[in-house]
Amino acid sequence: MKVNIDQLIPFLKKSQKIIPVFLLSGDEPFQLMEASDAIRKYALQQGFSERDLLHADAQFDWGELLSASNSLSLFSEKKLIDCRITMKSAGKTGSQAIRDYANHLPDDKILLIQHPKLAGNARNAAWVKAIDKVGAVVQIWDLSPPQTMAWVAKRMRQQGMHPTPDAVRLLTERIEGNLLAANQEINKLKLLFHKGDESSITEINEEHVLSAVSDSSRYTVFDLSNAVMMGDAHRIQHIHHNLREEGVPVQLVLWILTDLSRQLYNASFGLRNGVPQAQLLTRLPRPRQKPFQVALHRMEHADWPEILQRNSQIDRLSKGQGEIANKGMGRVWSDLLELALLLADKPVIHA
């Protein structure tokens, strides 16, 4: 049975019979940690008080799973087998061992398998289907920015806080997708500002977050490039501010924006001259292809002479040249933000 991560705990509470096998699949560490903790607690409540821990790497002997399933406890206690697969795939031997286990379930064992994210056809592998037939398969996905905001808001409400939308937005920006950091900061907010009993509600606003939460985000110029390609003006400004505060050299920021400008210009020129888009995208690393496609669709008919001229102007300005060179690095950073927003096809406010 496939179980949504949000429904795992209610599913465990409602279950009328012992669930013999669990598969947790995903790469988001905090959700994985909470889900595995919930399953271990469930196993303990059902009387499975012992635990065997198996680390399945490339050298793992899958015969150990069979041995663990057949082993008898010294005190006749029921046991949880916690098998953590660190490879991309269980492999042929692992797949067969898991299927054999699922076909001959021991009465005194619960098997928990933790696996990296299953992609594509791997989700339909024979061993996954075998677990789905007799147990529970829980796919854990990375959260998108809107999903992260919803997660943060829900978690804060569960802790007796009523966050304003601005507080949720700011906290989400600060933790930059790190749910473990988010949970720590939410606990800190509760400790600092939730003075009532467990049933009371405390409003948390933007000022509370600013005063209590550290900025856990650490950006690189490549994060800025990705935000530009996705056309996310708010994120562009946030990353730009952080890069400036961290003292990142303007030449490095200019280099990444100039390189993106050149790539988009060349790709736009290629499209106008009949080069298939798929051919243009194959020249890029795979993780970069989708955001670049988004940017190319948006910027195919952009005013490229103006954009390229801005690149040149900022380059001269950063070297102390040009009519406004005496305005210093503040002007360079301002122009870099304008260039990033221009590439994102967002409104630019001229000084």
N, C-alpha and C positions, 0 to 999 in steps of 0.2 A: 504494500500500500504506500502510495506517495503522500507525504505529510508536509504541509507548509510549515516553515520554521516558526511563524507566529502562532500556529495551532498546536505545536508540539506538546506543551505542558497540558492544555485541556485534553488533548488526545490521550496522554498518559493517564490522566486522572479518570477519564471515562472508560478506559479499556476494561472489558469484563474478563479477559483472560491474559495470561502472560505473553508478552511479545518477545519471541525468542531471538530475533536478529534485528539489528539496527545498522543502517548505513548513513553516515554523515559525510556529505561531499561539499567541498567549498574551500575558498582561500581566505575568507574574512575571519581573522583570528578570534575576535571577541564573540561573535555569534557562535562560532564553533565551540569555544570554551563554555559558553552558557548552555548550549545544547547538550554537550557531553556531560556537563555537571548535572543537568536535569535527568539524563538517562541513568547516570550512576546513582543518583538519589532514588530514582524509580526502582532500580534493581535492588538497592538496599532495603527499600520498603517492602519489596516482594520476597525478602529473605535471602537474596543472593549477596551474602556478606563478604565473601572472599573475592579477590581480583587477581587475574593473571594479565600482565602487560606484555604484548608482543610488538616489537618494532620490525616491520616488514620493509627492509631495504633491498637493494639488488642482490645481496648475498643471503637473504633470508631463506631458511629451509621451511617450506610450507608444510612439511611433515609435523612441525611444531604445533600447527593449528589442530591437526588430527590428534596429536598427543594431549594437548590441552583439553580438547573436547571429551576425550576418553578417560582422563585422569580422575582419580578418586581423592577427595580431600581427606586429610588425616582425621578431621573431626566431622566428616560427612556433611560439610557445609555446601550450600549451593554457591555457584561461582559466576562472576562476570568475566568474560574474556575480552579484554580491551586491545584490539588489534589496530595499530596505526601504520597505514601504508604511506610511505614517503615517496614512492615512485609515481610516475605519470600514469602507469597502468599496473594492474595486478599481474599481468602477463599470463601466458598460457597455463603454467603450473598453478599460479595463484587462483586463476579463474576456476580451474577444475577443483582445487581444494575447497573453495568457497561453495561451489555447487554441490560437492559431496557432503559438506557440512549441512547445507540447507535441505538436502534430501534425507539426511539421517540426524534429525535434531535431537540432541540429548535433553533429557528432562530437567537436569540439574545445572544447566548452563544458559546464560544469555550472552550473545556475541554482539559486541559493538565494534564496527569497522569505521575508522576515520580515514578519509581519502581526499587528496587534492581535488580541485574542481574537475568534474567530468564534463568534457566538451564533446559536442557533436555526437558521432556514432557511439562513443564510449558510454553514453547514458543508456544505450540499448544493448549493451553487452550481455552475454548469457548469464554471467554471475550477478549482474545488477538485477536482471529479471528474476533470477532465482530468489534473491532477497526480497524483492517487491512482492513476490507470491506468498511468502511465509512471514514476512516481517514489515518493517517500516523503512522507507527511503526518504531522507530529508536532504533536499538540495538547498545549499546556502549560497546566495548570490551577493556580490558586492552591491552596495546601495548607491543609487544615483543621488545627485545633490538634493532633489526634491524629496526622495525617499529618506535621506539622512535627516532632513529637517523634520519630517513627520516622525521619524524614530526618536529624535531629540525631544520633540514636544511631548510625545507619548511617555517617554521615560521620566521627564520632569513632572508630568501630571501624576505618574505612579508614585513619585516621591513626595507628593503633597504640595506641589508648586503649581501655580497658574502663570505660565510664562506669556508675556506679550509676544506678538509676531516679530517685533524687532529684536527681542531678547533671543528668540529661537534662531533667527537669521544670523545674529552676531556670533552666538555660540557655535553654530554650524560652520561658519567661516573660520573660526579660530581653531577648531579641531581638525579641519580639512580631511574629513572622511575617516579619521581614526576613532572608532567607536569606543575603544578602551580609554582613550584620553577623554572622550565625551562623558563616559560613565564616571570617571574620576572627578571631572569638573562639576558634574551634576551633584555628586555627593558633597563636594566642597560647598556649592551653593546652598544645599540643604543645611549643612552644618552651620554656615554663616548666617543665613537669613530665615530659616524655617524654625521659629522659636516656639511654635505652639505644639499641641499634642499631635498624634498621628492622624487624627481625623480633621484637623484644621487645614486651611488652604492659604498659602502665602503667594502673593503676586510677585513675580520676578520680572523686572524690566531691564532695558538696555544698560542703565547705569549700574545695576547690580552685577551684570555680567562683566562690564568694563572694569569694575573695581576688584573682581575676584578671580577672573579667568585669564590665564596666561595665553599668549598666542602660540599655539602648538604647531602652526603651519610653518614649514620651511620650504621656500620656493627656489627654483632654479630658473634660468632664462628659458629653458625648454618648457616649463610650465606656462610661461608667458606666451610662448609661441603657440602652444596648444589652445590656450584660452582665446587667442586672436583667431585661430582657424575656426573655432567653434562659435565665434561672434558673441562671446559672453562679456559684455561691457563691464558689468559689475565686478566680475572676477579679474578682468584685465586691470582695473583700477586698484583692486586689492593687492594683486601680485606686484604691480608697479610700485606701490607704496612700500611693500615689504622689501623689495629688492633695493630700493633707495635707502631705506632705514638700515639695512644690513651692510651698506657700503659696497654693493656690487659695482664694479667698474662700468661706467657708461659705455665704454667701447665694446664690452661684452654684450650688453643689451642691444646696442646698435647693430652689432654683428648678426645676432639672431634675427632681428627684424629685417635687416637688409637681405639676409639669406632667404628668408621667407618671401620677401617682396620679389626677389629674383626668380625663385621657383614658381611662384604664382604667375608672374609675368610670362615666363617661358611656357608654362602649361597653357595659359590663356591663348598665347600666340599659336601654340600647337593645335588647340581645338579649332581656332578660326581657320586653320589651314588643313583641316580634315584629319588630323591625327586622332585615332580613337582614344577615348578617355581611359579605358582599361590599360592601354599601352603606356599612357603617361603615368598612371598610378603604380604600375609594376616597377618603376624606377625608384620608388620610395620604400623604406622599411615598412613591413606589414602594419605595425601599430600606428603608423603615421598616415596610412592611406585613407581611412575613413574621415578623420578631421580635415585632411587636405582636400578631399572630395567635396566636403561641405563648403570649405572656403572657396574652392575653384568655382563651384556653382554660383556662389554669391558674387565673386569678383571677376567673372569672365569678361564683363564689359565695363570694368572700372576705368577711371581716368589714370591710366598708368603713367603718362608723362608727368602728371602732378606728383604721384606717389614716388616715382624714381627721383624726381627733383628734390623732394623732401628728404629722402635718404642722403643725397649729396649735401644738402644744406646742413643737416645735423652733423654729418661727418666733418665738415669744415668748422662748424661751431665748436665741436668737441675738441678740435685742435687749436682753438683760439683764433680762428680766422673768421672773416665775414663782418658785416656791418654791425651785428648785435653781439659780437664776441665778448664785449665787456660786461654782459649780463650774467656771466658765470655759469656754473654747473646747474643752478636752479633752472635756468632757461633750457639747458640741454635736456634735463629730466622732463620738463614740461613738453618739449617738442617730441620726445620719445613717446610720451603718453598719447599725444595727438596722432603720431604715426601709427601706433598700435590700434587706436580707435578707428583710424581711417582704413586700415587693413581689415578691420572687423566690420566695416561699413556701418559704423555708428556715428551719431552726431558729434562733431568736434567743436568745442568752444574755443574760439581764438582769443588770445590775450590782447 
